[in-house]
Amino acid sequence: MEQLEQCLLEILQNEKFPIGRRELSYVLHTSDRTIRVAIEHLRRKGFKICSSSQIAGYWLGSESEYLAFRREYLARAYKELSLIKTMDNVPIMGQVTLRREENEYILL
């Protein structure tokens, strides 16, 4: 495991309350983006790092907290996939369509 991920995991294990990315960035001397990537890597390794739209921050969740996180995460994913499906299947009036012919594009 990468050193940053190990340090992040130790912080989450020792915290009693959720801790935000800004604070994690400060403590670990890294960027917000790097924290988000490290959280994703740890989740992909199976660590149940929870977050919520109702509670700011990250924490290692209990089984019930993880299940609540999972429900919210799946609901967001379903909403996004539903939006993409709708956008894929509905032509919008006035939307620009381009066709490439040789070295130029033609508006249709």
C-alpha positions in Angstrom: 0.0 0.0 0.0 1.2 3.4 -0.9 2.5 5.5 2.0 -0.1 8.3 1.6 -2.9 5.7 1.6 -1.5 4.0 4.7 -1.3 7.4 6.5 -4.8 8.2 5.4 -6.1 4.9 6.6 -4.4 5.4 10.0 -6.1 8.8 10.4 -9.5 7.4 9.5 -9.0 4.5 11.9 -8.1 6.9 14.8 -10.7 9.6 14.2 -14.0 9.4 16.2 -15.8 11.7 13.8 -15.9 12.2 10.1 -12.9 14.2 8.7 -13.1 16.4 5.6 -10.8 16.5 2.6 -9.6 20.0 3.5 -8.4 18.8 6.9 -6.9 15.6 5.4 -5.1 17.7 2.8 -3.7 19.9 5.4 -2.6 17.1 7.7 -1.1 15.0 4.9 0.4 18.0 3.1 -1.2 17.2 -0.2 -3.9 18.4 -2.5 -7.7 17.8 -2.3 -7.5 15.9 -5.6 -4.8 13.6 -4.2 -7.0 12.8 -1.2 -10.0 12.0 -3.4 -7.8 9.6 -5.5 -6.4 8.0 -2.4 -9.9 7.5 -1.0 -11.0 5.9 -4.3 -7.9 3.6 -4.3 -8.6 2.5 -0.7 -12.3 1.8 -1.5 -11.2 -0.3 -4.5 -9.1 -2.3 -2.1 -12.2 -3.0 -0.1 -11.9 -0.5 2.7 -15.4 0.7 3.7 -14.7 4.4 3.7 -18.0 6.1 4.0 -19.2 9.6 3.1 -22.7 11.1 2.8 -24.5 14.1 1.4 -25.9 14.6 5.0 -22.6 14.4 6.8 -19.4 16.2 5.8 -16.2 14.2 5.7 -15.0 10.6 5.5 -15.0 7.8 8.1 -14.5 4.0 8.3 -18.0 2.8 8.6 -19.7 0.1 10.5 -21.7 -2.4 8.5 -24.9 -0.4 8.9 -23.1 2.8 8.0 -21.6 1.2 4.9 -25.0 -0.1 3.8 -26.4 3.4 4.1 -23.4 4.8 2.1 -23.9 2.0 -0.5 -27.6 2.9 -1.0 -26.8 6.6 -1.5 -23.9 5.8 -3.8 -26.0 3.5 -5.9 -28.9 6.0 -6.1 -26.5 8.7 -7.4 -25.0 6.2 -9.9 -28.5 5.2 -11.1 -29.5 8.9 -11.5 -26.4 9.6 -13.6 -26.9 6.5 -15.8 -30.5 7.4 -16.2 -29.6 10.9 -17.3 -27.0 9.6 -19.9 -29.6 7.1 -21.2 -32.1 10.0 -21.7 -29.5 12.2 -23.4 -28.5 9.3 -25.7 -32.1 8.7 -26.9 -33.6 12.2 -27.2 -32.7 14.4 -30.1 -32.8 18.0 -29.1 -34.1 20.6 -31.5 -31.4 23.0 -32.6 -28.6 20.7 -31.6 -25.6 21.0 -34.0 -24.7 17.9 -36.0 -21.4 17.7 -37.8 -20.4 15.4 -40.7 -16.8 15.2 -41.7 -16.1 15.2 -45.4 -12.5 15.0 -46.4 -10.8 17.8 -44.4 -13.8 19.9 -43.4 -16.9 19.6 -41.3 -20.3 20.3 -42.6 -23.2 21.4 -40.4 -26.4 19.3 -41.0 
